[in-house]
């Protein structure tokens, strides 16, 4: 899959529908896989293909039934995956659960999609801006460097 990068602001219509921005839709279409909403990070919904979902959550498939902590984690994530279905015009209806999770409602319809490498995050624009407010290039490099040293 082509690396998903960048961001694209867009809106949610009065019927709670969105369109995946063209730059991301084109990359997903090449994969010819189903898409899913995944409650993956605080404040944002991830949009993942089947293969990305499998890669990120496949380790749960072999969860030992005696490991209750792992089973609770598996239950948590797997119950928070929703299949994405587009209508004939390429629109996706955001379920009430998805809208509530990202904070979208009739007064908060400005959204942003952010490429995260192998998946896309969908944010309420104001929440994304608040999340990114303290971030800078220097801080991002510092965090990345620290992560690299720890691995």
C-alpha positions in Angstrom: 0.0 0.0 0.0 1.1 3.5 -0.7 2.1 5.3 2.4 -0.9 7.3 3.6 0.3 10.8 4.6 -1.0 14.3 4.8 -4.4 15.6 5.9 -7.6 16.6 4.3 -10.3 18.8 5.9 -13.9 17.9 5.0 -17.3 18.1 6.5 -20.2 15.8 7.6 -23.5 16.5 6.0 -26.9 16.9 7.8 -27.5 13.1 7.4 -24.2 12.3 9.2 -22.4 11.3 6.0 -18.9 11.8 4.9 -16.8 11.0 1.9 -13.3 9.6 2.4 -11.0 12.3 0.8 -9.9 11.4 -2.7 -6.2 11.1 -1.9 -7.0 8.4 0.7 -9.8 6.7 -1.2 -7.5 6.2 -4.2 -4.9 4.4 -2.0 -7.6 2.2 -0.4 -9.2 1.4 -3.7 -5.9 -0.1 -5.0 -5.9 -2.5 -2.1 -9.4 -3.8 -3.1 -10.2 -4.7 0.6 -13.1 -3.9 2.9 -12.7 -0.8 5.1 -13.5 -0.6 8.8 -13.9 2.1 11.4 -11.7 1.1 14.4 -11.8 2.8 17.9 -8.1 2.8 18.0 -6.8 6.1 19.5 -8.3 8.6 21.9 -10.5 11.1 20.1 -10.0 9.7 16.6 -11.5 6.9 14.6 -9.1 4.9 12.5 -10.1 3.8 9.0 -8.3 0.5 8.3 -8.3 -2.1 5.5 -8.7 -5.8 6.3 -5.0 -6.4 6.1 -4.0 -3.5 8.4 -6.7 -4.6 10.9 -5.3 -8.2 10.7 -1.7 -7.0 11.1 -2.5 -4.7 14.1 -5.0 -7.0 15.9 -4.0 -10.5 14.6 -2.1 -11.3 17.7 -5.4 -11.4 19.5 -6.5 -14.4 17.3 -4.4 -16.7 19.4 -5.4 -15.3 22.8 -5.1 -17.9 25.5 -8.5 -18.4 27.1 -6.9 -18.4 30.5 -5.4 -14.9 30.0 -8.4 -12.8 31.1 -6.5 -9.5 30.7 -5.7 -10.3 27.1 -9.2 -11.5 26.4 -10.6 -8.2 27.9 -8.3 -6.2 25.6 -9.4 -8.4 22.6 -13.0 -7.9 23.5 -12.6 -4.2 23.9 -10.9 -3.7 20.5 -12.8 -6.3 18.4 -16.2 -5.0 19.6 -15.3 -1.5 18.5 -14.7 -2.4 14.8 -17.5 -1.3 12.4 -17.6 -2.2 8.8 -17.7 0.7 6.4 -20.4 0.7 3.7 -20.5 3.3 1.0 -23.7 4.3 -0.7 -23.9 4.5 -4.5 -22.5 8.0 -4.4 -19.5 7.1 -2.3 -20.8 8.5 1.0 -20.4 6.8 4.4 -22.9 7.3 7.2 -21.2 7.7 10.6 -23.0 5.7 13.2 -24.1 7.4 16.4 -21.3 5.6 18.3 -18.6 6.9 15.9 -20.0 10.4 16.0 -20.1 10.4 19.8 -16.6 9.1 20.0 -15.1 11.8 17.9 -17.4 14.5 19.2 -19.2 15.2 15.9 -22.8 16.4 16.1 -25.1 18.9 14.2 -23.1 21.8 15.6 -19.7 20.2 15.1 -19.4 18.9 11.5 -15.9 20.1 10.5 -13.7 17.0 10.3 -10.2 16.2 9.2 -8.7 13.0 7.9 -5.0 12.4 8.7 -2.8 9.8 7.0 -1.0 7.6 9.5 1.1 5.5 7.3 -1.0 2.4 6.8 -4.3 3.8 8.0 -6.2 7.1 8.3 -7.5 8.8 11.4 -10.8 10.7 11.3 -11.0 13.6 13.8 -13.3 16.4 14.7 -11.2 19.4 13.4 -11.3 21.3 16.7 -10.1 18.2 18.6 -7.3 17.6 16.2 -6.1 21.1 16.5 -6.2 20.9 20.3 -4.3 17.6 20.2 -1.6 19.0 17.9 -1.3 22.4 19.6 1.6 21.6 21.8 3.4 19.6 19.0 6.3 21.1 17.0 8.9 19.7 14.6 11.5 19.7 17.3 9.3 18.0 19.8 8.2 15.4 17.3 11.8 14.6 16.4 12.7 14.4 20.1 9.8 11.9 20.7 10.8 9.8 17.6 14.4 9.8 18.7 13.5 8.6 22.2 11.3 5.9 20.8 14.0 4.7 18.4 16.6 4.5 21.3 14.1 2.5 23.4 13.5 -0.1 20.7 
